[in-house]
Amino acid sequence: MAYIDGFVAAVSTANKALHRDHAARMAEIMKRYGATRCVETWGDDVPEGQVTSFSMAVQRKADEAVVFSWVWWPDKATRDDA
């Protein structure tokens, strides 16, 4: 059964290119260790919650975007070994 690690972060929009370059390099490394897929998504219409939300969870500032990424592993054992 597949195993997925998920990540939510606030990233400065001014550093988007730098962050994406870093994420691409990390994806290559994770794939060498057995990951089958690495996905990064940038929020462009993330609603603000009243009780909870992605923005609140990462304490996003006005000059930041919410980034949600995940790594897909074939199984937990492969992920743990990586």
VEXKEPA-215937 format. One line per field, with one value per atom (N, C-alpha, C): x negated, y negated, z negated; atom name. Coordinates in steps of 0.02 Angstrom, whole numbers, plus 50000, padded with zeros to 5 digits. Layout:
c1 <- [X_...]
c2 <- [Y_...]
c3 <- [Z_...]
atome <- [CA_...]
***
This chain:
c1 <- [49958_50000_49955_49975_49936_49935_49883_49874_49857_49890_49882_49862_49809_49790_49816_49851_49877_49845_49838_49806_49846_49856_49888_49841_49827_49781_49801_49779_49785_49718_49719_49658_49663_49611_49609_49619_49666_49677_49617_49578_49517_49465_49469_49421_49450_49502_49535_49487_49449_49403_49351_49323_49273_49303_49363_49397_49411_49434_49450_49387_49332_49269_49248_49254_49237_49283_49348_49396_49381_49361_49345_49283_49233_49173_49191_49232_49253_49294_49335_49376_49330_49277_49229_49198_49179_49148_49198_49259_49309_49325_49326_49339_49282_49221_49164_49173_49207_49218_49284_49319_49377_49444_49447_49511_49534_49599_49624_49652_49666_49694_49684_49667_49660_49701_49746_49791_49787_49785_49785_49839_49882_49936_49932_49943_49942_50014_50036_50104_50109_50162_50174_50244_50284_50351_50369_50327_50337_50382_50442_50487_50462_50474_50457_50512_50492_50540_50557_50611_50629_50608_50603_50582_50513_50506_50442_50437_50377_50365_50291_50273_50202_50163_50190_50156_50143_50193_50185_50136_50138_50094_50020_50004_49933_49918_49966_49958_49932_49966_49947_49950_49898_49896_49920_49932_49961_49917_49851_49806_49787_49827_49813_49871_49855_49905_49905_49962_49966_49944_49897_49872_49891_49924_49942_49906_49866_49826_49835_49824_49824_49776_49753_49708_49744_49747_49781_49729_49734_49688_49726_49693_49728_49755_49721_49744_49707_49729_49700_49628_49613_49545_49495_49512_49468_49457_49511_49507_49463_49473_49434_49360_49345_49275_49243_49282_49257_49238]
c2 <- [50059_50000_49938_49888_49826_49790_49749_49710_49639_49590_49520_49476_49436_49383_49317_49278_49213_49157_49099_49041_48979_48936_48871_48818_48766_48714_48647_48594_48526_48508_48486_48470_48399_48361_48293_48294_48255_48253_48225_48184_48157_48211_48266_48320_48382_48373_48430_48469_48437_48471_48510_48481_48514_48575_48568_48625_48681_48663_48714_48751_48715_48747_48797_48776_48820_48882_48871_48926_48975_48950_48994_49036_49006_49044_49098_49080_49129_49185_49169_49221_49272_49248_49294_49340_49313_49353_49404_49382_49427_49484_49468_49520_49571_49548_49595_49643_49620_49661_49700_49697_49739_49704_49639_49604_49611_49620_49628_49563_49515_49451_49398_49338_49280_49224_49194_49143_49082_49023_48960_48916_48889_48846_48779_48725_48658_48631_48611_48584_48516_48507_48441_48416_48458_48438_48478_48473_48511_48469_48494_48456_48451_48395_48384_48416_48455_48487_48443_48461_48425_48464_48530_48572_48602_48627_48655_48651_48650_48649_48662_48673_48681_48618_48560_48497_48490_48507_48502_48555_48614_48668_48651_48614_48597_48525_48490_48420_48378_48385_48350_48275_48242_48168_48144_48079_48050_48062_48067_48075_48149_48194_48266_48302_48360_48404_48469_48502_48568_48620_48662_48715_48781_48824_48891_48940_48983_49031_49100_49150_49218_49261_49313_49363_49430_49464_49528_49583_49628_49685_49748_49800_49862_49896_49886_49915_49881_49895_49862_49885_49948_49973_49935_49921_49883_49813_49783_49715_49716_49764_49767_49779_49820_49832_49769_49730_49669_49619]
c3 <- [50000_50000_50000_50039_50043_49976_49967_49906_49928_49899_49921_49862_49873_49826_49853_49813_49835_49795_49827_49797_49814_49765_49776_49748_49787_49766_49794_49761_49787_49818_49881_49916_49945_49935_49962_50038_50062_50134_50171_50138_50169_50180_50142_50148_50182_50221_50252_50297_50339_50384_50345_50293_50252_50218_50191_50159_50209_50268_50318_50341_50348_50366_50312_50249_50193_50192_50202_50203_50260_50317_50374_50359_50328_50309_50257_50209_50158_50189_50237_50271_50305_50337_50369_50317_50260_50207_50180_50166_50138_50187_50252_50301_50304_50293_50289_50231_50178_50119_50123_50180_50189_50195_50186_50195_50267_50276_50344_50372_50329_50353_50300_50322_50278_50310_50271_50296_50252_50282_50246_50276_50233_50256_50219_50256_50228_50227_50167_50161_50194_50233_50263_50245_50214_50193_50130_50079_50018_49971_49956_49914_49842_49812_49742_49699_49651_49607_49547_49513_49453_49391_49397_49342_49358_49420_49441_49517_49542_49615_49627_49690_49706_49687_49702_49686_49611_49572_49499_49474_49503_49480_49488_49541_49554_49535_49506_49485_49543_49600_49662_49653_49678_49679_49746_49753_49814_49875_49866_49924_49935_49908_49915_49949_49976_50006_49966_49966_49935_49987_49968_50012_49980_50020_49997_50043_50013_50052_50023_50066_50040_50080_50045_50075_50071_50127_50132_50132_50083_50077_50093_50118_50134_50072_50014_49951_49894_49833_49774_49763_49778_49768_49811_49874_49918_49890_49868_49839_49776_49732_49671_49686_49736_49755_49783_49820_49851_49797]
atome <- [N_CA_C_N_CA_C_N_CA_C_N_CA_C_N_CA_C_N_CA_C_N_CA_C_N_CA_C_N_CA_C_N_CA_C_N_CA_C_N_CA_C_N_CA_C_N_CA_C_N_CA_C_N_CA_C_N_CA_C_N_CA_C_N_CA_C_N_CA_C_N_CA_C_N_CA_C_N_CA_C_N_CA_C_N_CA_C_N_CA_C_N_CA_C_N_CA_C_N_CA_C_N_CA_C_N_CA_C_N_CA_C_N_CA_C_N_CA_C_N_CA_C_N_CA_C_N_CA_C_N_CA_C_N_CA_C_N_CA_C_N_CA_C_N_CA_C_N_CA_C_N_CA_C_N_CA_C_N_CA_C_N_CA_C_N_CA_C_N_CA_C_N_CA_C_N_CA_C_N_CA_C_N_CA_C_N_CA_C_N_CA_C_N_CA_C_N_CA_C_N_CA_C_N_CA_C_N_CA_C_N_CA_C_N_CA_C_N_CA_C_N_CA_C_N_CA_C_N_CA_C_N_CA_C_N_CA_C_N_CA_C_N_CA_C_N_CA_C_N_CA_C_N_CA_C_N_CA_C_N_CA_C_N_CA_C_N_CA_C_N_CA_C_N_CA_C_N_CA_C_N_CA_C_N_CA_C]
***
